[in-house]
């Protein structure tokens, strides 16, 4: 069905049932005259999914939603907003896109026109918000249905001065003129539909395209899997010459969602690494993480009860993915419980720590007598383990703890001593 062929009965049915249970509606089947039920159900389900993931889309009348797979794979509004902010900053800091619109007279200022080409348009979430940061933009997508949806949705969502091209993104790249920015989100599924992670297994292959990309734009922003080994990807992309200027590890509510690689000619030898979790942003250079990791003293290892009443700090998901533990130790003056624990302690409360913060209430080994003495007051706990021989569930069962209340961390000190830290969240 073409978008302009949607019946008034179908439109009315969708509007009346936006909050209805989709499975219950499906049982009605063809009982509702004049309604294209498969299309209506897909729109109702899409709206309900978007209420949390894409609130702007859910709130905009007339927006059409794609099939479930495209909606599941698309960015959230929150991560798309971050990309828009990134593009806006890059356009100012890198001064890209400067070109005269018409011949200038002496004394006239050079006109600026920022342009964007999204080679993998999809549902257009990233494109919608990034396109608002430039003067003109081009959405490229090889699926006609998604192109039709983009033609319908983009004006409703406030995008102006754009064009939609239904063609293969790689072919369009070969034929296109220069642009300020190129955005690329390679498909992370192979021909059989199985998920892939490595750059060279995605479509299109950025490693094969990198030279062509940077011949056609000032800056390319590439979105990659959160499961990707970013160190390996950086090495591969920079194999011939440095082209990666920034790497952004983006998390939402402490869950790593995506990696963004910013590519440009004449990039520095070391990219700037950004760890993003909701509104928290921390950045560093890899060389700043090449210092010795500060760990607790041997005295504290031997007398772990000294940790009681200290503050325990856990890095957020993006910092964990970055592996910037030595930098965190230096930056915040905290000490790691061990090289592999990824937990830090300090006698001081650090308000601006970009992760979870706790105060240690009690410390114990796995010794039954010591547990009975030190943990007698605790019947409930949220259990987590870091570099520990037991899983969280195994530890919970062993200690006979119910879910909730305090926070219990099982970990291992540098002297290979297993300890338990019962904490309150700050």
C-alpha positions as CSV (number, residue, x, y, z in Angstrom):
1,X,0.0,0.0,0.0
2,X,1.2,3.5,-0.9
3,X,1.0,6.1,1.9
4,X,-1.4,8.3,-0.1
5,X,-3.8,5.3,-0.5
6,X,-4.5,4.8,3.2
7,X,-8.2,4.8,3.7
8,X,-10.0,7.2,6.0
9,X,-11.4,4.2,7.8
10,X,-7.9,2.9,8.5
11,X,-6.7,6.3,9.7
12,X,-9.7,6.5,12.0
13,X,-9.2,3.0,13.4
14,X,-5.6,3.7,14.1
15,X,-6.4,6.9,16.0
16,X,-9.1,5.2,18.0
17,X,-6.9,2.3,19.1
18,X,-3.5,3.8,19.8
19,X,-3.6,2.5,23.3
20,X,-5.3,-0.8,22.6
21,X,-3.8,-4.2,22.9
22,X,-2.5,-5.2,19.5
23,X,-3.1,-9.0,19.9
24,X,-6.7,-8.4,20.9
25,X,-7.3,-6.2,17.9
26,X,-5.7,-8.8,15.6
27,X,-8.3,-11.3,16.8
28,X,-11.0,-9.1,15.3
29,X,-9.5,-9.7,11.9
30,X,-11.6,-8.5,9.0
31,X,-14.6,-7.6,11.1
32,X,-13.9,-3.9,10.8
33,X,-15.1,-2.9,7.4
34,X,-12.8,-0.7,5.2
35,X,-9.8,-1.1,7.5
36,X,-6.4,-2.4,6.3
37,X,-5.9,-4.4,9.4
38,X,-2.2,-5.5,8.9
39,X,-1.2,-1.9,8.2
40,X,-3.3,-0.6,11.1
41,X,-1.8,-3.0,13.6
42,X,1.7,-2.2,12.5
43,X,1.1,1.5,13.0
44,X,-0.5,1.0,16.5
45,X,2.4,-1.3,17.5
46,X,4.9,1.2,16.1
47,X,3.3,4.1,18.0
48,X,3.3,2.2,21.3
49,X,7.0,1.3,20.9
50,X,7.8,4.9,20.0
51,X,6.2,6.4,23.1
52,X,9.3,5.5,25.0
53,X,12.0,5.1,22.3
54,X,10.9,8.0,20.0
55,X,8.6,10.4,21.8
56,X,8.8,13.1,19.1
57,X,7.6,10.5,16.5
58,X,4.9,9.3,18.8
59,X,3.6,12.8,19.4
60,X,3.6,13.9,15.8
61,X,0.3,13.4,14.0
62,X,0.5,11.7,10.6
63,X,3.9,9.9,11.1
64,X,4.1,6.5,9.5
65,X,6.0,3.7,11.2
66,X,8.0,0.9,9.4
67,X,8.0,-2.8,9.9
68,X,9.0,-4.0,13.3
69,X,12.6,-4.9,12.3
70,X,13.4,-1.4,11.1
71,X,11.9,0.1,14.2
72,X,13.9,-2.2,16.5
73,X,17.2,-1.5,14.7
74,X,16.8,2.3,14.6
75,X,18.5,4.6,17.0
76,X,16.6,6.0,20.0
77,X,15.7,9.6,20.0
78,X,18.2,10.2,22.9
79,X,21.2,8.8,21.0
80,X,20.1,10.6,17.8
81,X,20.0,13.9,19.8
82,X,23.5,13.2,20.9
83,X,24.6,12.8,17.2
84,X,22.9,16.1,16.4
85,X,24.8,17.8,19.2
86,X,28.1,16.2,17.9
87,X,27.5,17.3,14.4
88,X,26.7,20.8,15.6
89,X,30.0,21.0,17.6
90,X,32.0,19.6,14.8
91,X,30.7,22.1,12.4
92,X,31.9,24.9,14.7
93,X,35.2,23.5,15.9
94,X,36.3,22.1,12.5
95,X,34.8,25.0,10.5
96,X,33.6,22.5,7.8
97,X,31.3,23.3,4.9
98,X,32.6,26.8,4.1
99,X,32.0,27.5,0.5
100,X,30.7,30.5,-1.5
101,X,27.1,30.2,-2.7
102,X,27.7,32.8,-5.4
103,X,30.7,34.9,-6.6
104,X,31.6,37.5,-4.0
105,X,32.3,41.1,-4.3
106,X,35.3,42.6,-2.6
107,X,34.6,43.0,1.2
108,X,31.7,40.5,1.3
109,X,32.0,37.7,3.8
110,X,32.1,34.1,2.6
111,X,28.8,32.4,2.8
112,X,28.6,29.2,4.8
113,X,26.5,26.2,3.8
114,X,26.6,23.0,5.8
115,X,25.4,19.9,4.0
116,X,24.8,16.3,5.2
117,X,24.4,13.0,3.3
118,X,23.1,10.0,5.2
119,X,24.1,6.9,3.1
120,X,22.1,4.5,5.2
121,X,18.8,6.3,5.9
122,X,16.7,3.5,7.5
123,X,13.7,4.8,9.4
124,X,15.5,8.2,9.5
125,X,15.8,8.9,13.2
126,X,19.4,10.0,13.1
127,X,18.9,11.8,9.8
128,X,15.9,13.7,11.1
129,X,17.7,15.3,14.0
130,X,21.1,15.7,12.3
131,X,19.5,17.3,9.2
132,X,18.2,20.1,11.4
133,X,21.8,21.2,12.1
134,X,22.7,21.8,8.5
135,X,21.4,23.9,5.6
136,X,20.6,21.1,3.2
137,X,20.6,17.3,3.5
138,X,20.2,14.1,1.5
139,X,18.6,10.9,2.8
140,X,19.8,7.8,0.9
141,X,18.0,4.4,1.3
142,X,17.7,1.4,-1.0
143,X,14.3,0.2,0.3
144,X,11.5,2.0,-1.5
145,X,9.1,1.6,1.4
146,X,11.4,3.4,3.8
147,X,12.0,6.1,1.3
148,X,8.2,6.6,1.0
149,X,8.0,6.8,4.8
150,X,10.8,9.4,4.9
151,X,9.1,11.5,2.3
152,X,6.0,11.5,4.5
153,X,7.6,11.9,7.9
154,X,10.4,14.4,7.4
155,X,8.3,17.5,6.7
156,X,6.0,16.6,9.6
157,X,9.0,16.3,11.9
158,X,10.3,19.8,10.9
159,X,13.0,18.9,8.4
160,X,13.4,21.4,5.6
161,X,15.5,21.5,2.4
162,X,16.1,17.8,2.1
163,X,15.9,15.3,-0.7
164,X,15.3,11.5,-0.7
165,X,17.3,9.2,-3.0
166,X,16.2,5.6,-3.4
167,X,19.4,3.8,-4.3
168,X,22.3,1.9,-2.9
169,X,24.4,4.0,-0.6
170,X,27.7,2.8,-1.9
171,X,26.7,3.6,-5.5
172,X,25.5,7.0,-4.4
173,X,28.8,7.7,-2.7
174,X,30.7,6.9,-5.9
175,X,28.5,9.4,-7.9
176,X,27.9,12.2,-5.4
177,X,29.5,15.6,-5.2
178,X,31.3,16.8,-2.1
179,X,29.5,17.4,1.2
180,X,30.3,18.7,4.6
181,X,29.2,15.6,6.5
182,X,28.5,11.9,5.7
183,X,26.7,9.7,8.2
184,X,26.9,6.0,7.8
185,X,25.3,3.2,9.9
186,X,26.4,-0.1,8.3
187,X,23.9,-3.0,8.5
188,X,25.1,-5.4,11.1
189,X,23.4,-8.5,9.6
190,X,24.7,-10.8,7.0
191,X,22.9,-12.2,4.0
192,X,21.2,-14.9,6.2
193,X,20.0,-12.3,8.7
194,X,22.5,-13.3,11.4
195,X,24.0,-10.5,13.5
196,X,27.6,-9.4,12.8
197,X,29.9,-7.1,14.7
198,X,33.3,-6.7,12.9
199,X,33.5,-3.7,10.5
200,X,34.6,-5.8,7.5
201,X,31.5,-8.0,7.9
202,X,29.0,-5.1,7.9
203,X,27.3,-3.7,4.8
204,X,28.8,-1.5,3.5
205,X,32.3,-2.3,4.6
206,X,33.8,1.0,5.9
207,X,37.3,-0.3,5.7
208,X,36.9,-0.6,1.9
209,X,35.2,2.8,1.6
210,X,37.3,4.9,4.0
211,X,39.4,6.5,1.2
212,X,36.3,7.3,-0.9
213,X,34.4,8.6,2.1
214,X,37.0,11.2,3.0
215,X,37.4,12.3,-0.7
216,X,33.7,13.2,-0.7
217,X,33.3,14.9,2.7
218,X,35.0,17.0,5.4
219,X,33.9,14.7,8.2
220,X,32.4,11.2,8.2
221,X,30.5,9.9,11.3
222,X,30.2,6.1,11.4
223,X,27.9,4.3,13.8
224,X,29.1,0.8,14.8
225,X,28.1,-2.0,17.1
226,X,28.5,-1.5,20.9
227,X,29.9,-5.1,20.9
228,X,32.8,-4.1,18.6
229,X,36.4,-4.2,19.9
230,X,37.0,-0.5,19.4
231,X,40.8,-0.8,19.8
232,X,40.9,-3.3,17.0
233,X,38.6,-1.1,14.8
234,X,40.8,1.9,15.5
235,X,43.9,0.0,14.4
236,X,42.2,-1.2,11.2
237,X,40.9,2.3,10.2
238,X,44.2,4.0,11.0
239,X,46.3,1.3,9.3
240,X,47.5,3.5,6.4
241,X,47.2,6.9,7.9
242,X,45.4,8.4,11.0
243,X,41.8,9.2,10.0
244,X,40.0,8.6,13.3
245,X,39.8,11.9,15.2
246,X,37.2,11.0,17.9
247,X,35.5,7.9,19.3
248,X,32.3,8.2,21.2
249,X,31.0,5.4,23.4
250,X,27.4,6.1,23.9
251,X,25.3,4.6,26.7
252,X,21.7,5.1,27.8
253,X,20.8,4.5,31.4
254,X,24.1,2.7,31.9
255,X,23.7,0.4,28.9
256,X,26.1,0.7,26.0
257,X,24.1,1.4,22.9
258,X,26.5,2.4,20.1
259,X,30.0,3.5,19.1
260,X,30.6,6.5,16.9
261,X,33.8,6.9,15.0
262,X,34.5,10.4,13.6
263,X,36.7,10.2,10.5
264,X,38.6,13.0,8.8
265,X,41.8,13.6,6.9
266,X,44.8,14.9,8.9
267,X,43.5,13.4,12.1
268,X,45.8,13.4,15.1
269,X,47.8,10.2,15.9
270,X,45.6,9.6,18.9
271,X,41.8,10.2,18.8
272,X,39.9,11.8,21.6
273,X,37.8,9.2,23.5
274,X,34.3,10.3,24.7
275,X,32.5,8.2,27.3
276,X,28.8,9.2,27.3
277,X,26.1,8.0,29.6
278,X,22.8,10.0,29.4
279,X,23.9,13.6,30.2
280,X,27.3,12.6,31.6
281,X,30.2,13.1,29.2
282,X,33.9,12.5,30.0
283,X,36.7,12.6,27.5
284,X,40.4,11.7,27.4
285,X,43.3,10.8,25.1
286,X,44.6,7.2,25.1
287,X,48.0,8.4,26.3
288,X,46.3,9.6,29.5
289,X,45.3,6.0,30.2
290,X,48.9,4.7,29.7
291,X,49.9,5.4,33.3
292,X,50.2,3.0,36.2
293,X,46.9,2.0,37.7
294,X,46.8,3.1,41.4
295,X,45.6,0.3,43.6
296,X,45.0,0.0,47.3
297,X,48.0,-0.7,49.6
298,X,49.1,-4.1,50.7
299,X,48.1,-3.0,54.3
300,X,44.5,-2.5,53.2
301,X,44.6,-5.8,51.3
302,X,45.7,-7.6,54.5
303,X,43.3,-5.7,56.7
304,X,40.2,-5.3,54.4
305,X,38.1,-4.1,57.4
306,X,39.9,-0.7,56.8
307,X,37.6,-0.3,53.7
308,X,34.6,0.1,56.0
309,X,33.1,3.6,55.8
310,X,35.1,4.4,52.6
311,X,33.3,5.2,49.4
312,X,33.1,2.7,46.6
313,X,33.0,3.9,43.0
314,X,31.8,1.9,39.9
315,X,32.5,3.2,36.4
316,X,29.6,3.6,34.1
317,X,29.0,1.3,31.1
318,X,30.8,3.6,28.6
319,X,33.9,3.9,30.9
320,X,33.9,0.1,31.3
321,X,33.8,-0.3,27.5
322,X,36.6,2.2,27.1
323,X,38.7,0.5,29.7
324,X,40.1,3.8,31.0
325,X,40.7,2.6,34.5
326,X,44.1,4.2,35.0
327,X,42.8,7.5,33.7
328,X,39.9,7.4,36.2
329,X,42.3,6.6,39.0
330,X,44.5,9.6,38.2
331,X,41.6,11.9,37.3
332,X,39.6,11.4,40.5
333,X,42.3,10.3,43.0
334,X,40.7,6.9,43.6
335,X,42.4,3.5,44.0
336,X,41.4,0.3,42.4
337,X,40.6,-2.7,44.6
338,X,42.7,-4.7,42.2
339,X,43.8,-4.5,38.5
340,X,40.9,-6.7,37.4
341,X,38.1,-5.6,39.8
342,X,37.1,-2.4,38.0
343,X,35.9,-1.0,41.3
344,X,37.5,1.9,43.1
345,X,37.6,3.3,46.6
346,X,38.3,6.6,48.3
347,X,37.9,8.0,51.8
348,X,36.3,11.0,50.1
349,X,32.9,11.5,48.5
350,X,33.3,12.5,44.8
351,X,30.1,14.2,43.7
352,X,31.0,14.5,40.0
353,X,31.9,10.8,39.5
354,X,30.3,9.6,36.3
355,X,29.1,6.3,37.6
356,X,27.5,4.7,40.6
357,X,28.6,5.8,44.1
358,X,28.3,3.8,47.3
359,X,29.3,3.9,50.9
360,X,30.7,0.7,52.3
361,X,28.8,-0.3,55.4
362,X,30.3,-3.7,56.2
363,X,33.2,-5.9,54.9
364,X,33.6,-9.7,55.2
365,X,35.4,-12.6,53.7
366,X,33.5,-15.8,52.8
367,X,34.3,-17.3,56.2
368,X,31.0,-18.4,57.8
369,X,31.9,-17.1,61.3
370,X,32.9,-13.7,59.9
371,X,29.8,-13.5,57.7
372,X,27.6,-14.2,60.7
373,X,29.3,-11.5,62.7
374,X,29.6,-8.8,60.0
375,X,26.5,-9.3,57.9
376,X,24.0,-10.4,60.6
377,X,21.9,-7.2,60.1
378,X,21.4,-7.7,56.3
379,X,18.6,-9.8,54.9
380,X,18.2,-8.2,51.5
381,X,20.7,-7.0,48.9
382,X,21.2,-6.3,45.2
383,X,24.1,-8.6,44.4
384,X,26.9,-7.9,41.8
385,X,30.2,-9.6,41.3
386,X,33.5,-8.3,39.8
387,X,36.4,-10.7,39.3
388,X,34.8,-13.2,41.7
389,X,34.6,-17.1,41.6
390,X,30.8,-17.1,42.2
391,X,28.0,-15.7,40.0
392,X,25.7,-13.2,41.5
393,X,22.9,-15.8,41.8
394,X,25.2,-18.3,43.4
395,X,26.4,-15.7,45.9
396,X,22.9,-14.7,46.8
397,X,21.8,-18.3,47.4
398,X,24.9,-19.0,49.5
399,X,24.2,-16.0,51.7
400,X,20.5,-16.6,51.7
401,X,19.8,-13.0,50.7
402,X,16.5,-11.7,49.3
403,X,16.4,-9.2,46.4
404,X,16.5,-5.4,47.2
405,X,17.7,-3.2,49.9
406,X,21.5,-2.7,50.2
407,X,24.1,-3.4,47.5
408,X,26.5,-6.3,47.8
409,X,29.7,-6.5,45.8
410,X,31.7,-9.7,45.6
411,X,35.2,-9.1,44.3
412,X,38.9,-10.1,44.6
413,X,41.8,-8.0,45.9
414,X,45.2,-7.9,44.4
415,X,46.5,-10.6,46.9
416,X,43.8,-13.0,45.5
417,X,41.7,-12.6,48.6
418,X,37.9,-12.8,48.0
419,X,35.9,-10.1,49.9
420,X,32.3,-9.0,50.2
421,X,31.4,-5.3,50.4
422,X,27.9,-4.4,51.7
423,X,27.1,-0.9,50.6
424,X,24.4,1.8,50.6
425,X,23.9,3.7,47.4
426,X,24.8,7.4,47.6
